[in-house]
């Protein structure tokens, strides 16, 4: 995949979403998956168009901190 070029075959990422893409749109192909999300990233077959369902800008520690903060602020 052009999107994931240079990354290791397996890596940790932070995902925080309740919506999920369950079908790859026409003209796209799935290029990444995880145990919890079968379509983590997609790319268009011939255009430089991509989509991800994780936060590539967040490392696991920062994501976990954000989650803990949000849980502290929200009432049960």
N, C-alpha and C positions, 0 to 999 in steps of 0.2 A: 504494500500500500504506500502511495506517495505521502499520505498523512502521517503514517507511523514510521517512516524511513528513519533509521538511525536509533530507534528505541529498541530495548531488549524485547524478546518475544513475549515475556511475561513481566509485568510491573504492577505496583500498587497504585491505585488512584482513589480519589475521594468522590463519592457520588451521594447526592442528597436530593432526591426527587421522589415525588409520589406519582407523577405521570410517567408513562413509558411508551416508547415506540415499539409496536409489536409486529409491524410489517415494514419491509424495506420498500421505499417508493420505486416506481418504475424508473429505470435508468441508473439506479444506484445499486451498490452491493455492500453487504456487511463486511467490515474489515477487523472488527474487534468484538469480543464477547467476554462475559464473566459468568461465574456460577449463578449469580442472582439476576443477571440481565443478558439475555441472548443476543441483543443488538446494542452494543456499547458505542460503536462508531460505524459510520457509513461514508462512502465516497462515490461520487458520480463516475460512471464508466469512462467518459471522455472530456468532462469539464472539471476545472479546479473548484469543485463544490463539495463540502464535507459537513458532517454533523457528528457531535459526540454527546453522550449521555453521562458524562462524568466531568469533573472539574480539573482540567490539566494544569491550571494555575495553582492548585492547592496540593500541598504535601499531606500525607496522612495525619501528622501531628497537628497541623493547622486546622484541618477539617474536623478532627476530634475535639479540638478546643472550641470551634464554632458551634458544634453540636451541643457540647456541655453548656455553653453560654445560653444558647437558645432554650434548652430544657430548663435552666434556672429561671429564665424570664417568663416562661409560659405557665399558666395555671394548669393544674392536673385535671 
